[in-house]
Structure formats: C-alpha cells, structure tokens
C-alpha cells in the first residue's frame, strides 16, 4: 500500500493506523511518501499512490480524485513557551502582527489562512521563514519570538510549544484521505 503524507497532517495518527494495520496483516507492507501536496496529487492521479492523507484541498479541476473527511483539524497560533505572548490571557490580532512568522510558501492552506487573518490590516506581520519542516518550526519557535500557524493535532505533541488564546474563523481545516475516483481498492486497501 502506498500512502502520500502531506506535511503537518497528523503523523502520529497515520503512524498508529499503520502500526495497527501491520499488526493485523504482518505480511503487508506500507510505503509512505512525504511531500508537497501538488506532487502527491500528481502521483495519486498517475496511480503511483493509493491514498493521500492530510488536509482536504482537492482543486475543482481534479474531478478524478475523491476525498473522504476524517476529522476537523483547525489551525492554531503557536509559539515557544518562552514567548512574551505565552503569558497573555487573550491575544489580539494587533499583538500578533508585532512578531515575525514562520509559514509555508504562498498557496498552501496555512499561508492562505494567515493571509485571511490579516486581510485589510494596515500593518500585517512579516513572514521571515518559509518552510514545511516540522523540525524547523519546533527549533525556530523554541529559540526565537517568531509565531506560526500549525494544525492543532500535529503540533500538540511538542511540549516546548504552546497555543496562544486567539480565535479566528480563518483557522478552519479538515483532514481526510484522497483517492482516485475510479480506484478499485483491494481488501487490504479497504481495511
């Protein structure tokens, strides 16, 4: 079974599912490919992947792909525990704008959520680092006053990070599994 894994898509959940699956079917094998959504979508459509796990974001033109909702995984505003805003009871958009941010490149759902949050702001914050590496996020957030948007499920496992008390409708996100619309899964795939 070949699975594409979109960065920041609940690796613990996927790892647990794979572990349970292999315990039931010890002769099966699972190949996981991490990568940017566009590359994983192309591989799925070409038949090189069976499934893609992560944020649901199928473009309208990809009618040959179907998505199945699994869970809501909204973005949250994360900082390192030492960050000055980590002690604030209710964080405002203006306070968030005073710090540099670490985010993925333009076009990624998290970057779009960030842009919606600050749409119309006279002084939007600077995005100082663009990456999808969770390791880089954790290292930067624990050693600098930068801020990030991360999916709640994936980032909660970092003990050195904290979620700021900030709510916005722009932070909505749903995760699930994508497959080819005409895909005929085997019994193992269906499990």
C-alpha positions as a Python dict, from the first residue, in 0.01 Angstrom:
ca = {
    (1, 'X'): (0, 0, 0),
    (2, 'X'): (141, 340, -94),
    (3, 'X'): (33, 647, 102),
    (4, 'X'): (119, 1010, 38),
    (5, 'X'): (152, 1215, 355),
    (6, 'X'): (105, 1591, 334),
    (7, 'X'): (335, 1776, 579),
    (8, 'X'): (172, 1859, 915),
    (9, 'X'): (-107, 1608, 874),
    (10, 'X'): (-114, 1415, 1199),
    (11, 'X'): (187, 1187, 1160),
    (12, 'X'): (110, 1023, 1495),
    (13, 'X'): (-239, 931, 1371),
    (14, 'X'): (-103, 791, 1045),
    (15, 'X'): (176, 604, 1227),
    (16, 'X'): (-72, 449, 1470),
    (17, 'X'): (-301, 342, 1185),
    (18, 'X'): (-8, 183, 1000),
    (19, 'X'): (112, 6, 1315),
    (20, 'X'): (-237, -137, 1384),
    (21, 'X'): (-278, -236, 1018),
    (22, 'X'): (55, -422, 1010),
    (23, 'X'): (-30, -597, 1337),
    (24, 'X'): (-345, -735, 1165),
    (25, 'X'): (-166, -809, 835),
    (26, 'X'): (201, -883, 913),
    (27, 'X'): (281, -979, 552),
    (28, 'X'): (156, -649, 412),
    (29, 'X'): (385, -353, 351),
    (30, 'X'): (321, 17, 357),
    (31, 'X'): (526, 277, 172),
    (32, 'X'): (478, 637, 290),
    (33, 'X'): (589, 928, 71),
    (34, 'X'): (610, 1271, 232),
    (35, 'X'): (593, 1569, 5),
    (36, 'X'): (417, 1882, -107),
    (37, 'X'): (50, 1846, -190),
    (38, 'X'): (88, 1919, -561),
    (39, 'X'): (347, 1641, -609),
    (40, 'X'): (141, 1394, -406),
    (41, 'X'): (-175, 1481, -601),
    (42, 'X'): (10, 1423, -931),
    (43, 'X'): (141, 1086, -802),
    (44, 'X'): (-208, 986, -686),
    (45, 'X'): (-364, 1077, -1019),
    (46, 'X'): (-89, 885, -1205),
    (47, 'X'): (-154, 572, -996),
    (48, 'X'): (180, 587, -812),
    (49, 'X'): (-1, 634, -478),
    (50, 'X'): (-309, 458, -347),
    (51, 'X'): (-408, 725, -95),
    (52, 'X'): (-311, 1075, 15),
    (53, 'X'): (-354, 1160, 382),
    (54, 'X'): (-383, 1518, 509),
    (55, 'X'): (-565, 1843, 466),
    (56, 'X'): (-855, 1817, 223),
    (57, 'X'): (-786, 2062, -59),
    (58, 'X'): (-875, 1895, -390),
    (59, 'X'): (-881, 2155, -665),
    (60, 'X'): (-1204, 2179, -865),
    (61, 'X'): (-1026, 2067, -1184),
    (62, 'X'): (-922, 1732, -1026),
    (63, 'X'): (-1257, 1560, -1079),
    (64, 'X'): (-1082, 1224, -1099),
    (65, 'X'): (-998, 1248, -726),
    (66, 'X'): (-1239, 1191, -438),
    (67, 'X'): (-1187, 1296, -78),
    (68, 'X'): (-1318, 1142, 242),
    (69, 'X'): (-1347, 1361, 553),
    (70, 'X'): (-1192, 1205, 865),
    (71, 'X'): (-1168, 1482, 1125),
    (72, 'X'): (-1158, 1855, 1184),
    (73, 'X'): (-801, 1975, 1248),
    (74, 'X'): (-813, 2356, 1274),
    (75, 'X'): (-501, 2569, 1272),
    (76, 'X'): (-390, 2731, 1593),
    (77, 'X'): (-138, 3006, 1665),
    (78, 'X'): (174, 2850, 1820),
    (79, 'X'): (477, 3000, 1993),
    (80, 'X'): (756, 2869, 2209),
    (81, 'X'): (678, 2854, 2581),
    (82, 'X'): (921, 3141, 2646),
    (83, 'X'): (741, 3378, 2405),
    (84, 'X'): (614, 3706, 2562),
    (85, 'X'): (260, 3637, 2435),
    (86, 'X'): (254, 3294, 2603),
    (87, 'X'): (153, 3468, 2928),
    (88, 'X'): (-122, 3687, 2778),
    (89, 'X'): (-479, 3581, 2859),
    (90, 'X'): (-636, 3697, 2531),
    (91, 'X'): (-415, 3773, 2232),
    (92, 'X'): (-524, 4031, 1972),
    (93, 'X'): (-453, 4045, 1601),
    (94, 'X'): (-255, 4365, 1660),
    (95, 'X'): (-28, 4185, 1909),
    (96, 'X'): (26, 3900, 1663),
    (97, 'X'): (127, 4150, 1395),
    (98, 'X'): (419, 4272, 1608),
    (99, 'X'): (617, 3950, 1552),
    (100, 'X'): (772, 3775, 1252),
    (101, 'X'): (610, 3450, 1141),
    (102, 'X'): (725, 3112, 1008),
    (103, 'X'): (486, 2964, 748),
    (104, 'X'): (477, 2759, 429),
    (105, 'X'): (502, 2931, 90),
    (106, 'X'): (213, 3117, -70),
    (107, 'X'): (-64, 2891, -197),
    (108, 'X'): (-50, 2647, 95),
    (109, 'X'): (-371, 2633, 303),
    (110, 'X'): (-194, 2756, 619),
    (111, 'X'): (-48, 3052, 434),
    (112, 'X'): (-393, 3132, 293),
    (113, 'X'): (-541, 3115, 646),
    (114, 'X'): (-269, 3357, 764),
    (115, 'X'): (-347, 3595, 476),
    (116, 'X'): (-721, 3583, 555),
    (117, 'X'): (-647, 3660, 922),
    (118, 'X'): (-455, 3975, 832),
    (119, 'X'): (-659, 4080, 526),
    (120, 'X'): (-721, 4453, 545),
    (121, 'X'): (-465, 4501, 822),
    (122, 'X'): (-271, 4826, 791),
    (123, 'X'): (45, 4658, 923),
    (124, 'X'): (49, 4284, 851),
    (125, 'X'): (339, 4089, 1001),
    (126, 'X'): (644, 3971, 810),
    (127, 'X'): (690, 3608, 714),
    (128, 'X'): (1061, 3566, 786),
    (129, 'X'): (1091, 3193, 716),
    (130, 'X'): (904, 2976, 466),
    (131, 'X'): (914, 2601, 527),
    (132, 'X'): (702, 2291, 578),
    (133, 'X'): (956, 2115, 802),
    (134, 'X'): (804, 2047, 1145),
    (135, 'X'): (1156, 2013, 1286),
    (136, 'X'): (1245, 2363, 1166),
    (137, 'X'): (919, 2501, 1311),
    (138, 'X'): (989, 2350, 1652),
    (139, 'X'): (1352, 2462, 1656),
    (140, 'X'): (1272, 2819, 1548),
    (141, 'X'): (971, 2859, 1777),
    (142, 'X'): (1162, 2738, 2083),
    (143, 'X'): (1459, 2969, 2020),
    (144, 'X'): (1304, 3287, 1879),
    (145, 'X'): (996, 3507, 1932),
    (146, 'X'): (853, 3402, 1594),
    (147, 'X'): (494, 3281, 1559),
    (148, 'X'): (343, 3003, 1346),
    (149, 'X'): (12, 2858, 1238),
    (150, 'X'): (14, 2481, 1278),
    (151, 'X'): (-259, 2217, 1263),
    (152, 'X'): (-375, 2152, 1618),
    (153, 'X'): (-348, 1772, 1604),
    (154, 'X'): (6, 1763, 1466),
    (155, 'X'): (161, 2035, 1677),
    (156, 'X'): (13, 1950, 2018),
    (157, 'X'): (276, 1684, 2067),
    (158, 'X'): (552, 1940, 2104),
    (159, 'X'): (597, 2003, 2475),
    (160, 'X'): (808, 2311, 2409),
    (161, 'X'): (526, 2481, 2215),
    (162, 'X'): (210, 2647, 2337),
    (163, 'X'): (-113, 2752, 2168),
    (164, 'X'): (-196, 3119, 2206),
    (165, 'X'): (-551, 3214, 2312),
    (166, 'X'): (-657, 3354, 1975),
    (167, 'X'): (-963, 3252, 1774),
    (168, 'X'): (-1044, 3326, 1411),
    (169, 'X'): (-1280, 3170, 1157),
    (170, 'X'): (-986, 3176, 913),
    (171, 'X'): (-825, 2889, 1105),
    (172, 'X'): (-1070, 2617, 989),
    (173, 'X'): (-926, 2300, 835),
    (174, 'X'): (-1048, 1946, 761),
    (175, 'X'): (-828, 1640, 720),
    (176, 'X'): (-901, 1318, 542),
    (177, 'X'): (-796, 1077, 271),
    (178, 'X'): (-793, 1129, -105),
    (179, 'X'): (-800, 853, -365),
    (180, 'X'): (-869, 823, -736),
    (181, 'X'): (-1243, 838, -809),
    (182, 'X'): (-1227, 520, -1020),
    (183, 'X'): (-993, 333, -782),
    (184, 'X'): (-1083, -29, -708),
    (185, 'X'): (-925, -96, -366),
    (186, 'X'): (-826, -446, -260),
    (187, 'X'): (-947, -594, 68),
    (188, 'X'): (-624, -477, 232),
    (189, 'X'): (-675, -125, 100),
    (190, 'X'): (-1030, -119, 234),
    (191, 'X'): (-904, -215, 581),
}
